[in-house]
Amino acid sequence: MQSKLLSLDRTIISYDGGINIGPLSFDVLEGEMLCIVGPNGSGKSTILKAIAGHVKTSCGIIRILGQGFQAGFKIPLETRRRIGFLFQQHSFYNDLPFSVFDIVSFGITGCPRILFSCPGEKRVIENALDIMGLQGYSGRLYKELSGGERQKVQLARLIAQQSDILLLDEPASSLDLDYKGRLLEYIGMINRDLKKTVIMVTHYIDEVPPETTKIILLKNGRILKKGYPGDIINDADLSELYSCPVAVFRKDSRVYAVRK
């Protein structure tokens, strides 16, 4: 039986002097992939930040990995270490002379260029690079990589961190069609083969991996609908979500939506 790794119970997130997201109520089981889909400004990224402990809640309860946190409570560091976060923007690394190995080492140590007293740590990093198809990239400068390659390195960092929950904030945004497709395949592999619990947010239905088990449609900070992908990805619900007429079509295991 799958254990419940995350639960939001009537949770409200408030910021910028009165903007509220919620109330939010949903569960994520071990090994699931949840995708939160919604237009710009709907609150998707803020929900991930609240789960990761970067933003405090103002009402309700968040339960993470068996611990319950009341509104306003700061999630402790030991819990946050078990949650891996791929930010929508991680430009901090882009202009610094970090190697790919350095970036992935952040997942274990929180700092780059460490001297490894334990050979096992180096093996963890090299294994994460291998899983992401980045053999031979270890010594390359991160700032010289393409956007898609950087996203793969960031996913390798999360694998090395060995987190229980992975939070992915629009991981495929700004990528070309080919790299977007390949990156989504890697995310599916991380969920399916590595058995990682994934919560991912995106603007677009075509960025929802086939492995997704649950979807939340989020509009104006409220849950419009939630459930299994096959039940809620349809013309009517997406038209309401995006406030324009939308047509859904399917090809193989992928779902696409276009404006009518």
C-alpha positions as protocol buffer text, in pm:
chain_id: "A"
residue {
  index: 1
  type: MET
  ca { x: 0 y: 0 z: 0 }
}
residue {
  index: 2
  type: GLN
  ca { x: 133 y: 343 z: -98 }
}
residue {
  index: 3
  type: SER
  ca { x: 203 y: 578 z: 190 }
}
residue {
  index: 4
  type: LYS
  ca { x: 90 y: 941 z: 184 }
}
residue {
  index: 5
  type: LEU
  ca { x: 398 y: 1163 z: 147 }
}
residue {
  index: 6
  type: LEU
  ca { x: 221 y: 1497 z: 120 }
}
residue {
  index: 7
  type: SER
  ca { x: -117 y: 1636 z: 218 }
}
residue {
  index: 8
  type: LEU
  ca { x: -258 y: 1988 z: 208 }
}
residue {
  index: 9
  type: ASP
  ca { x: -570 y: 2038 z: 421 }
}
residue {
  index: 10
  type: ARG
  ca { x: -756 y: 2367 z: 359 }
}
residue {
  index: 11
  type: THR
  ca { x: -420 y: 2536 z: 319 }
}
residue {
  index: 12
  type: ILE
  ca { x: -407 y: 2907 z: 229 }
}
residue {
  index: 13
  type: ILE
  ca { x: -95 y: 3093 z: 120 }
}
residue {
  index: 14
  type: SER
  ca { x: -103 y: 3472 z: 153 }
}
residue {
  index: 15
  type: TYR
  ca { x: 151 y: 3718 z: 16 }
}
residue {
  index: 16
  type: ASP
  ca { x: 195 y: 4072 z: -117 }
}
residue {
  index: 17
  type: GLY
  ca { x: -49 y: 4229 z: 126 }
}
residue {
  index: 18
  type: GLY
  ca { x: -358 y: 4019 z: 82 }
}
residue {
  index: 19
  type: ILE
  ca { x: -326 y: 3798 z: -227 }
}
residue {
  index: 20
  type: ASN
  ca { x: -450 y: 3452 z: -129 }
}
residue {
  index: 21
  type: ILE
  ca { x: -392 y: 3114 z: -292 }
}
residue {
  index: 22
  type: GLY
  ca { x: -633 y: 2850 z: -174 }
}
residue {
  index: 23
  type: PRO
  ca { x: -786 y: 2697 z: 20 }
}
residue {
  index: 24
  type: LEU
  ca { x: -602 y: 2395 z: -117 }
}
residue {
  index: 25
  type: SER
  ca { x: -675 y: 2034 z: -28 }
}
residue {
  index: 26
  type: PHE
  ca { x: -503 y: 1742 z: -202 }
}
residue {
  index: 27
  type: ASP
  ca { x: -289 y: 1435 z: -130 }
}
residue {
  index: 28
  type: VAL
  ca { x: 18 y: 1289 z: -300 }
}
residue {
  index: 29
  type: LEU
  ca { x: 104 y: 923 z: -247 }
}
residue {
  index: 30
  type: GLU
  ca { x: 449 y: 769 z: -257 }
}
residue {
  index: 31
  type: GLY
  ca { x: 559 y: 712 z: -617 }
}
residue {
  index: 32
  type: GLU
  ca { x: 291 y: 931 z: -773 }
}
residue {
  index: 33
  type: MET
  ca { x: 338 y: 1210 z: -1023 }
}
residue {
  index: 34
  type: LEU
  ca { x: 111 y: 1510 z: -972 }
}
residue {
  index: 35
  type: CYS
  ca { x: 97 y: 1786 z: -1233 }
}
residue {
  index: 36
  type: ILE
  ca { x: -49 y: 2126 z: -1146 }
}
residue {
  index: 37
  type: VAL
  ca { x: -160 y: 2299 z: -1466 }
}
residue {
  index: 38
  type: GLY
  ca { x: -274 y: 2657 z: -1498 }
}
residue {
  index: 39
  type: PRO
  ca { x: -223 y: 2992 z: -1673 }
}
residue {
  index: 40
  type: ASN
  ca { x: 26 y: 3261 z: -1573 }
}
residue {
  index: 41
  type: GLY
  ca { x: -32 y: 3405 z: -1227 }
}
residue {
  index: 42
  type: SER
  ca { x: -251 y: 3121 z: -1103 }
}
residue {
  index: 43
  type: GLY
  ca { x: -21 y: 3044 z: -808 }
}
residue {
  index: 44
  type: LYS
  ca { x: 146 y: 2726 z: -926 }
}
residue {
  index: 45
  type: SER
  ca { x: 503 y: 2819 z: -832 }
}
residue {
  index: 46
  type: THR
  ca { x: 395 y: 2963 z: -497 }
}
residue {
  index: 47
  type: ILE
  ca { x: 239 y: 2628 z: -401 }
}
residue {
  index: 48
  type: LEU
  ca { x: 571 y: 2453 z: -467 }
}
residue {
  index: 49
  type: LYS
  ca { x: 753 y: 2715 z: -258 }
}
residue {
  index: 50
  type: ALA
  ca { x: 512 y: 2658 z: 32 }
}
residue {
  index: 51
  type: ILE
  ca { x: 566 y: 2280 z: 15 }
}
residue {
  index: 52
  type: ALA
  ca { x: 943 y: 2335 z: 11 }
}
residue {
  index: 53
  type: GLY
  ca { x: 924 y: 2567 z: 312 }
}
residue {
  index: 54
  type: HIS
  ca { x: 1031 y: 2882 z: 126 }
}
residue {
  index: 55
  type: VAL
  ca { x: 692 y: 3049 z: 178 }
}
residue {
  index: 56
  type: LYS
  ca { x: 484 y: 3025 z: 497 }
}
residue {
  index: 57
  type: THR
  ca { x: 116 y: 2934 z: 491 }
}
residue {
  index: 58
  type: SER
  ca { x: -148 y: 3153 z: 658 }
}
residue {
  index: 59
  type: CYS
  ca { x: -419 y: 2892 z: 721 }
}
residue {
  index: 60
  type: GLY
  ca { x: -466 y: 2516 z: 725 }
}
residue {
  index: 61
  type: ILE
  ca { x: -217 y: 2233 z: 758 }
}
residue {
  index: 62
  type: ILE
  ca { x: 58 y: 2087 z: 541 }
}
residue {
  index: 63
  type: ARG
  ca { x: 162 y: 1730 z: 619 }
}
residue {
  index: 64
  type: ILE
  ca { x: 498 y: 1629 z: 476 }
}
residue {
  index: 65
  type: LEU
  ca { x: 662 y: 1290 z: 521 }
}
residue {
  index: 66
  type: GLY
  ca { x: 447 y: 1211 z: 823 }
}
residue {
  index: 67
  type: GLN
  ca { x: 487 y: 1548 z: 997 }
}
residue {
  index: 68
  type: GLY
  ca { x: 211 y: 1806 z: 1026 }
}
residue {
  index: 69
  type: PHE
  ca { x: 284 y: 2180 z: 1009 }
}
residue {
  index: 70
  type: GLN
  ca { x: 29 y: 2440 z: 1115 }
}
residue {
  index: 71
  type: ALA
  ca { x: -6 y: 2774 z: 939 }
}
residue {
  index: 72
  type: GLY
  ca { x: 294 y: 3001 z: 989 }
}
residue {
  index: 73
  type: PHE
  ca { x: 519 y: 2721 z: 1114 }
}
residue {
  index: 74
  type: LYS
  ca { x: 866 y: 2709 z: 960 }
}
residue {
  index: 75
  type: ILE
  ca { x: 937 y: 2370 z: 808 }
}
residue {
  index: 76
  type: PRO
  ca { x: 1262 y: 2244 z: 967 }
}
residue {
  index: 77
  type: LEU
  ca { x: 1580 y: 2203 z: 764 }
}
residue {
  index: 78
  type: GLU
  ca { x: 1593 y: 1825 z: 806 }
}
residue {
  index: 79
  type: THR
  ca { x: 1253 y: 1797 z: 638 }
}
residue {
  index: 80
  type: ARG
  ca { x: 1339 y: 2046 z: 363 }
}
residue {
  index: 81
  type: ARG
  ca { x: 1652 y: 1844 z: 281 }
}
residue {
  index: 82
  type: ARG
  ca { x: 1424 y: 1555 z: 184 }
}
residue {
  index: 83
  type: ILE
  ca { x: 1250 y: 1774 z: -75 }
}
residue {
  index: 84
  type: GLY
  ca { x: 1432 y: 1844 z: -400 }
}
residue {
  index: 85
  type: PHE
  ca { x: 1343 y: 2168 z: -582 }
}
residue {
  index: 86
  type: LEU
  ca { x: 1410 y: 2254 z: -945 }
}
residue {
  index: 87
  type: PHE
  ca { x: 1343 y: 2626 z: -966 }
}
residue {
  index: 88
  type: GLN
  ca { x: 1192 y: 2789 z: -1272 }
}
residue {
  index: 89
  type: GLN
  ca { x: 1489 y: 3025 z: -1275 }
}
residue {
  index: 90
  type: HIS
  ca { x: 1831 y: 2924 z: -1143 }
}
residue {
  index: 91
  type: SER
  ca { x: 2044 y: 3200 z: -1294 }
}
residue {
  index: 92
  type: PHE
  ca { x: 2264 y: 3210 z: -981 }
}
residue {
  index: 93
  type: TYR
  ca { x: 2480 y: 2940 z: -1138 }
}
residue {
  index: 94
  type: ASN
  ca { x: 2486 y: 3076 z: -1492 }
}
residue {
  index: 95
  type: ASP
  ca { x: 2777 y: 3324 z: -1473 }
}
residue {
  index: 96
  type: LEU
  ca { x: 2996 y: 3148 z: -1218 }
}
residue {
  index: 97
  type: PRO
  ca { x: 3281 y: 2912 z: -1313 }
}
residue {
  index: 98
  type: PHE
  ca { x: 3115 y: 2599 z: -1173 }
}
residue {
  index: 99
  type: SER
  ca { x: 3163 y: 2267 z: -1346 }
}
residue {
  index: 100
  type: VAL
  ca { x: 2879 y: 2024 z: -1401 }
}
residue {
  index: 101
  type: PHE
  ca { x: 3030 y: 1810 z: -1123 }
}
residue {
  index: 102
  type: ASP
  ca { x: 3019 y: 2113 z: -890 }
}
residue {
  index: 103
  type: ILE
  ca { x: 2650 y: 2177 z: -960 }
}
residue {
  index: 104
  type: VAL
  ca { x: 2549 y: 1817 z: -898 }
}
residue {
  index: 105
  type: SER
  ca { x: 2757 y: 1812 z: -579 }
}
residue {
  index: 106
  type: PHE
  ca { x: 2524 y: 2080 z: -439 }
}
residue {
  index: 107
  type: GLY
  ca { x: 2266 y: 1803 z: -405 }
}
residue {
  index: 108
  type: ILE
  ca { x: 2480 y: 1629 z: -144 }
}
residue {
  index: 109
  type: THR
  ca { x: 2680 y: 1903 z: 22 }
}
residue {
  index: 110
  type: GLY
  ca { x: 2508 y: 2235 z: -42 }
}
residue {
  index: 111
  type: CYS
  ca { x: 2838 y: 2375 z: -170 }
}
residue {
  index: 112
  type: PRO
  ca { x: 3058 y: 2310 z: -474 }
}
residue {
  index: 113
  type: ARG
  ca { x: 3420 y: 2202 z: -514 }
}
residue {
  index: 114
  type: ILE
  ca { x: 3438 y: 1986 z: -205 }
}
residue {
  index: 115
  type: LEU
  ca { x: 3713 y: 1739 z: -125 }
}
residue {
  index: 116
  type: PHE
  ca { x: 3541 y: 1405 z: -87 }
}
residue {
  index: 117
  type: SER
  ca { x: 3640 y: 1219 z: 227 }
}
residue {
  index: 118
  type: CYS
  ca { x: 3400 y: 943 z: 126 }
}
residue {
  index: 119
  type: PRO
  ca { x: 3442 y: 785 z: -218 }
}
residue {
  index: 120
  type: GLY
  ca { x: 3073 y: 695 z: -203 }
}
residue {
  index: 121
  type: GLU
  ca { x: 2976 y: 1061 z: -247 }
}
residue {
  index: 122
  type: LYS
  ca { x: 3167 y: 1086 z: -574 }
}
residue {
  index: 123
  type: ARG
  ca { x: 3002 y: 766 z: -696 }
}
residue {
  index: 124
  type: VAL
  ca { x: 2657 y: 909 z: -615 }
}
residue {
  index: 125
  type: ILE
  ca { x: 2730 y: 1216 z: -830 }
}
residue {
  index: 126
  type: GLU
  ca { x: 2872 y: 1014 z: -1118 }
}
residue {
  index: 127
  type: ASN
  ca { x: 2575 y: 777 z: -1103 }
}
residue {
  index: 128
  type: ALA
  ca { x: 2332 y: 1070 z: -1119 }
}
residue {
  index: 129
  type: LEU
  ca { x: 2512 y: 1204 z: -1427 }
}
residue {
  index: 130
  type: ASP
  ca { x: 2497 y: 860 z: -1589 }
}
residue {
  index: 131
  type: ILE
  ca { x: 2123 y: 831 z: -1523 }
}
residue {
  index: 132
  type: MET
  ca { x: 2065 y: 1164 z: -1697 }
}
residue {
  index: 133
  type: GLY
  ca { x: 2278 y: 1070 z: -1998 }
}
residue {
  index: 134
  type: LEU
  ca { x: 2552 y: 1317 z: -1902 }
}
residue {
  index: 135
  type: GLN
  ca { x: 2852 y: 1087 z: -1923 }
}
residue {
  index: 136
  type: GLY
  ca { x: 3158 y: 1295 z: -2008 }
}
residue {
  index: 137
  type: TYR
  ca { x: 3000 y: 1620 z: -1888 }
}
residue {
  index: 138
  type: SER
  ca { x: 3155 y: 1618 z: -1538 }
}
residue {
  index: 139
  type: GLY
  ca { x: 3433 y: 1868 z: -1612 }
}
residue {
  index: 140
  type: ARG
  ca { x: 3241 y: 2095 z: -1848 }
}
residue {
  index: 141
  type: LEU
  ca { x: 3150 y: 2446 z: -1735 }
}
residue {
  index: 142
  type: TYR
  ca { x: 2781 y: 2476 z: -1648 }
}
residue {
  index: 143
  type: LYS
  ca { x: 2756 y: 2828 z: -1791 }
}
residue {
  index: 144
  type: GLU
  ca { x: 2858 y: 2699 z: -2136 }
}
residue {
  index: 145
  type: LEU
  ca { x: 2576 y: 2445 z: -2160 }
}
residue {
  index: 146
  type: SER
  ca { x: 2251 y: 2487 z: -2350 }
}
residue {
  index: 147
  type: GLY
  ca { x: 1926 y: 2545 z: -2162 }
}
residue {
  index: 148
  type: GLY
  ca { x: 1820 y: 2185 z: -2204 }
}
residue {
  index: 149
  type: GLU
  ca { x: 2155 y: 2053 z: -2086 }
}
residue {
  index: 150
  type: ARG
  ca { x: 2137 y: 2275 z: -1780 }
}
residue {
  index: 151
  type: GLN
  ca { x: 1794 y: 2135 z: -1692 }
}
residue {
  index: 152
  type: LYS
  ca { x: 1933 y: 1782 z: -1716 }
}
residue {
  index: 153
  type: VAL
  ca { x: 2219 y: 1880 z: -1484 }
}
residue {
  index: 154
  type: GLN
  ca { x: 1968 y: 2024 z: -1237 }
}
residue {
  index: 155
  type: LEU
  ca { x: 1771 y: 1698 z: -1245 }
}
residue {
  index: 156
  type: ALA
  ca { x: 2096 y: 1509 z: -1183 }
}
residue {
  index: 157
  type: ARG
  ca { x: 2147 y: 1734 z: -877 }
}
residue {
  index: 158
  type: LEU
  ca { x: 1807 y: 1626 z: -742 }
}
residue {
  index: 159
  type: ILE
  ca { x: 1889 y: 1260 z: -806 }
}
residue {
  index: 160
  type: ALA
  ca { x: 2216 y: 1297 z: -615 }
}
residue {
  index: 161
  type: GLN
  ca { x: 2029 y: 1465 z: -330 }
}
residue {
  index: 162
  type: GLN
  ca { x: 1825 y: 1144 z: -293 }
}
residue {
  index: 163
  type: SER
  ca { x: 1515 y: 1338 z: -195 }
}
residue {
  index: 164
  type: ASP
  ca { x: 1181 y: 1174 z: -120 }
}
residue {
  index: 165
  type: ILE
  ca { x: 980 y: 1436 z: -313 }
}
residue {
  index: 166
  type: LEU
  ca { x: 1088 y: 1625 z: -625 }
}
residue {
  index: 167
  type: LEU
  ca { x: 930 y: 1965 z: -699 }
}
residue {
  index: 168
  type: LEU
  ca { x: 970 y: 2074 z: -1061 }
}
residue {
  index: 169
  type: ASP
  ca { x: 877 y: 2432 z: -1149 }
}
residue {
  index: 170
  type: GLU
  ca { x: 805 y: 2447 z: -1524 }
}
residue {
  index: 171
  type: PRO
  ca { x: 1109 y: 2233 z: -1610 }
}
residue {
  index: 172
  type: ALA
  ca { x: 1046 y: 2232 z: -1986 }
}
residue {
  index: 173
  type: SER
  ca { x: 978 y: 2603 z: -2033 }
}
residue {
  index: 174
  type: SER
  ca { x: 1187 y: 2785 z: -2297 }
}
residue {
  index: 175
  type: LEU
  ca { x: 1315 y: 2461 z: -2450 }
}
residue {
  index: 176
  type: ASP
  ca { x: 1282 y: 2371 z: -2817 }
}
residue {
  index: 177
  type: LEU
  ca { x: 1043 y: 2093 z: -2916 }
}
residue {
  index: 178
  type: ASP
  ca { x: 1307 y: 1820 z: -2940 }
}
residue {
  index: 179
  type: TYR
  ca { x: 1476 y: 1894 z: -2607 }
}
residue {
  index: 180
  type: LYS
  ca { x: 1142 y: 1947 z: -2436 }
}
residue {
  index: 181
  type: GLY
  ca { x: 1028 y: 1602 z: -2542 }
}
residue {
  index: 182
  type: ARG
  ca { x: 1350 y: 1439 z: -2429 }
}
residue {
  index: 183
  type: LEU
  ca { x: 1347 y: 1618 z: -2094 }
}
residue {
  index: 184
  type: LEU
  ca { x: 990 y: 1507 z: -2028 }
}
residue {
  index: 185
  type: GLU
  ca { x: 1096 y: 1149 z: -2103 }
}
residue {
  index: 186
  type: TYR
  ca { x: 1371 y: 1178 z: -1840 }
}
residue {
  index: 187
  type: ILE
  ca { x: 1120 y: 1313 z: -1586 }
}
residue {
  index: 188
  type: GLY
  ca { x: 894 y: 1016 z: -1661 }
}
residue {
  index: 189
  type: MET
  ca { x: 1189 y: 782 z: -1615 }
}
residue {
  index: 190
  type: ILE
  ca { x: 1278 y: 938 z: -1278 }
}
residue {
  index: 191
  type: ASN
  ca { x: 922 y: 877 z: -1160 }
}
residue {
  index: 192
  type: ARG
  ca { x: 874 y: 536 z: -1319 }
}
residue {
  index: 193
  type: ASP
  ca { x: 1215 y: 370 z: -1283 }
}
residue {
  index: 194
  type: LEU
  ca { x: 1367 y: 550 z: -984 }
}
residue {
  index: 195
  type: LYS
  ca { x: 1030 y: 545 z: -802 }
}
residue {
  index: 196
  type: LYS
  ca { x: 1057 y: 915 z: -714 }
}
residue {
  index: 197
  type: THR
  ca { x: 746 y: 1109 z: -612 }
}
residue {
  index: 198
  type: VAL
  ca { x: 717 y: 1409 z: -843 }
}
residue {
  index: 199
  type: ILE
  ca { x: 510 y: 1727 z: -821 }
}
residue {
  index: 200
  type: MET
  ca { x: 543 y: 1934 z: -1135 }
}
residue {
  index: 201
  type: VAL
  ca { x: 382 y: 2258 z: -1248 }
}
residue {
  index: 202
  type: THR
  ca { x: 334 y: 2375 z: -1606 }
}
residue {
  index: 203
  type: HIS
  ca { x: 128 y: 2606 z: -1823 }
}
residue {
  index: 204
  type: TYR
  ca { x: 61 y: 2350 z: -2092 }
}
residue {
  index: 205
  type: ILE
  ca { x: -113 y: 2015 z: -2118 }
}
residue {
  index: 206
  type: ASP
  ca { x: 140 y: 1893 z: -2375 }
}
residue {
  index: 207
  type: GLU
  ca { x: 409 y: 1918 z: -2106 }
}
residue {
  index: 208
  type: VAL
  ca { x: 229 y: 1671 z: -1881 }
}
residue {
  index: 209
  type: PRO
  ca { x: 429 y: 1341 z: -1889 }
}
residue {
  index: 210
  type: PRO
  ca { x: 235 y: 1020 z: -1968 }
}
residue {
  index: 211
  type: GLU
  ca { x: 337 y: 884 z: -1626 }
}
residue {
  index: 212
  type: THR
  ca { x: 124 y: 1149 z: -1452 }
}
residue {
  index: 213
  type: THR
  ca { x: -124 y: 992 z: -1210 }
}
residue {
  index: 214
  type: LYS
  ca { x: -307 y: 1305 z: -1091 }
}
residue {
  index: 215
  type: ILE
  ca { x: -374 y: 1651 z: -1231 }
}
residue {
  index: 216
  type: ILE
  ca { x: -486 y: 1972 z: -1062 }
}
residue {
  index: 217
  type: LEU
  ca { x: -627 y: 2251 z: -1278 }
}
residue {
  index: 218
  type: LEU
  ca { x: -547 y: 2577 z: -1098 }
}
residue {
  index: 219
  type: LYS
  ca { x: -705 y: 2912 z: -1182 }
}
residue {
  index: 220
  type: ASN
  ca { x: -677 y: 3239 z: -989 }
}
residue {
  index: 221
  type: GLY
  ca { x: -529 y: 3060 z: -690 }
}
residue {
  index: 222
  type: ARG
  ca { x: -815 y: 2810 z: -663 }
}
residue {
  index: 223
  type: ILE
  ca { x: -846 y: 2444 z: -758 }
}
residue {
  index: 224
  type: LEU
  ca { x: -1081 y: 2438 z: -1053 }
}
residue {
  index: 225
  type: LYS
  ca { x: -1074 y: 2059 z: -1081 }
}
residue {
  index: 226
  type: LYS
  ca { x: -857 y: 1766 z: -970 }
}
residue {
  index: 227
  type: GLY
  ca { x: -843 y: 1398 z: -1050 }
}
residue {
  index: 228
  type: TYR
  ca { x: -712 y: 1146 z: -1300 }
}
residue {
  index: 229
  type: PRO
  ca { x: -582 y: 1287 z: -1630 }
}
residue {
  index: 230
  type: GLY
  ca { x: -833 y: 1095 z: -1839 }
}
residue {
  index: 231
  type: ASP
  ca { x: -1123 y: 1239 z: -1641 }
}
residue {
  index: 232
  type: ILE
  ca { x: -1042 y: 1610 z: -1650 }
}
residue {
  index: 233
  type: ILE
  ca { x: -840 y: 1677 z: -1965 }
}
residue {
  index: 234
  type: ASN
  ca { x: -1123 y: 1771 z: -2199 }
}
residue {
  index: 235
  type: ASP
  ca { x: -1244 y: 2063 z: -2407 }
}
residue {
  index: 236
  type: ALA
  ca { x: -1487 y: 2200 z: -2149 }
}
residue {
  index: 237
  type: ASP
  ca { x: -1255 y: 2199 z: -1846 }
}
residue {
  index: 238
  type: LEU
  ca { x: -957 y: 2342 z: -2033 }
}
residue {
  index: 239
  type: SER
  ca { x: -1172 y: 2609 z: -2195 }
}
residue {
  index: 240
  type: GLU
  ca { x: -1279 y: 2717 z: -1847 }
}
residue {
  index: 241
  type: LEU
  ca { x: -921 y: 2700 z: -1720 }
}
residue {
  index: 242
  type: TYR
  ca { x: -778 y: 2921 z: -1994 }
}
residue {
  index: 243
  type: SER
  ca { x: -1087 y: 3142 z: -2043 }
}
residue {
  index: 244
  type: CYS
  ca { x: -1092 y: 3072 z: -2416 }
}
residue {
  index: 245
  type: PRO
  ca { x: -1227 y: 2794 z: -2641 }
}
residue {
  index: 246
  type: VAL
  ca { x: -987 y: 2496 z: -2635 }
}
residue {
  index: 247
  type: ALA
  ca { x: -983 y: 2171 z: -2830 }
}
residue {
  index: 248
  type: VAL
  ca { x: -806 y: 1862 z: -2693 }
}
residue {
  index: 249
  type: PHE
  ca { x: -664 y: 1588 z: -2909 }
}
residue {
  index: 250
  type: ARG
  ca { x: -454 y: 1279 z: -2836 }
}
residue {
  index: 251
  type: LYS
  ca { x: -178 y: 1102 z: -3023 }
}
residue {
  index: 252
  type: ASP
  ca { x: -17 y: 785 z: -2890 }
}
residue {
  index: 253
  type: SER
  ca { x: 30 y: 845 z: -2515 }
}
residue {
  index: 254
  type: ARG
  ca { x: 47 y: 1226 z: -2538 }
}
residue {
  index: 255
  type: VAL
  ca { x: -228 y: 1488 z: -2499 }
}
residue {
  index: 256
  type: TYR
  ca { x: -233 y: 1824 z: -2676 }
}
residue {
  index: 257
  type: ALA
  ca { x: -455 y: 2131 z: -2658 }
}
residue {
  index: 258
  type: VAL
  ca { x: -502 y: 2412 z: -2906 }
}
residue {
  index: 259
  type: ARG
  ca { x: -708 y: 2728 z: -2904 }
}
residue {
  index: 260
  type: LYS
  ca { x: -1012 y: 2695 z: -3128 }
}
